[in-house]
Amino acid sequence: EDLIDRYFKKQNSLQCTISLEYFNSSSSRSLWGFLKIIEQHAVNGKNVSVHWLHDSYDDDSVEFAEDLQRLLKIPIQIVAIDN
């Protein structure tokens, strides 16, 4: 049993905000694993949402988040922030 499973034993919802200054293939794999775990909880009836914050000039981050939107069964809101 991991931390996320223990969390959802007591909670019915999770709003996750992701804001990265930099990410690479290793961090994208870790994010994918995390999001697949919370997706499974969403499929099992938990209320899960993700806010993906990105710098307005970071096209790679937007592209990755758009891929996640297509591949996962959880709502992902992509939000540009100005720095």
Secondary structure as GFF3:
##gff-version 3
##sequence-region A 1 83
A	DSSP	alpha_helix	3	10	.	.	.	ID=ss1
A	DSSP	beta_strand	13	19	.	.	.	ID=ss2
A	DSSP	alpha_helix	25	43	.	.	.	ID=ss3
A	DSSP	beta_strand	47	55	.	.	.	ID=ss4
A	DSSP	alpha_helix	59	71	.	.	.	ID=ss5
A	DSSP	beta_strand	76	81	.	.	.	ID=ss6
###
